[in-house]
Amino acid sequence: MTKHITAAELVGIVGNPIIWRKSKFSGSGNNCVEFADLTQTHLKKIAIRDSKDPDGPVLLVSPEASAAFVAFAATFPV
C-alpha cells in the first residue's frame, strides 16, 4: 500500500532530519526524483519526492516496490 504525505508531515512523523538522495546520473539539475531510506525508522518505507518540489507530496513505498522501480528504470538508456 502507498500513501501520499507532504515533506513537512514526513519530518514530523519521523522526528529526525531526512537525508534525500538522487541518482548520480541526474546531474546538477532538479529534474529528477529523490529517495530517502526510512527503513530504519518505524515506517520501514522508502520515501520518493520530486526534486523540483521538495516541500510537495512524498510517496511512501515498500523497499520491495522501490527495488522493482529501480530495476525497471535501469532497463532504459541513460
C-alpha positions in Angstrom: 0.0 0.0 0.0 1.2 3.5 -0.8 0.4 6.8 0.9 1.0 10.4 -0.1 2.0 12.9 2.5 3.9 16.2 2.4 7.6 16.5 3.2 6.8 18.6 6.3 4.4 15.9 7.5 7.1 13.3 7.0 9.7 15.1 9.1 7.1 15.4 11.9 6.3 11.7 11.6 10.0 10.5 11.5 11.2 13.0 14.1 14.7 13.2 12.5 16.2 15.1 9.6 15.6 13.2 6.4 18.5 12.6 4.0 17.4 12.8 0.4 19.4 11.3 -2.4 19.2 11.3 -6.1 20.9 9.4 -8.9 24.5 10.4 -9.8 23.2 10.4 -13.4 20.8 13.2 -12.7 23.5 15.9 -12.8 23.1 19.2 -11.1 19.6 20.0 -12.3 16.4 19.5 -10.4 14.6 17.4 -13.0 14.6 14.1 -11.2 13.2 12.1 -8.2 14.8 11.8 -4.9 14.8 8.9 -2.5 15.1 8.7 1.3 15.7 5.4 3.0 13.3 5.3 6.0 13.7 1.5 6.5 15.4 2.0 9.8 12.5 4.0 11.2 9.2 2.8 12.4 7.8 3.4 8.9 10.0 0.8 7.2 9.5 2.6 3.9 11.3 4.3 1.1 10.2 7.9 0.5 10.1 9.4 -3.0 9.7 13.0 -4.0 10.0 15.3 -7.0 13.3 17.3 -6.7 11.5 20.4 -8.2 9.0 20.4 -5.4 10.9 19.5 -2.2 8.0 20.7 0.1 5.4 18.9 -2.0 4.0 15.4 -1.8 6.0 12.4 -0.8 5.2 8.9 -1.9 6.0 6.1 0.7 6.6 2.7 -0.8 7.9 -0.6 0.5 11.6 -1.5 -0.1 10.4 -4.2 -2.5 8.4 -1.8 -4.6 11.3 0.7 -4.6 13.7 -2.1 -5.8 11.3 -3.1 -8.5 11.1 0.5 -9.7 14.9 1.0 -9.8 15.3 -2.3 -11.6 12.7 -1.2 -14.2 14.3 2.2 -14.6 17.7 0.6 -15.1 16.4 -1.0 -18.3 16.3 2.3 -20.1 19.4 4.0 -21.5 20.9 6.9 -19.6 
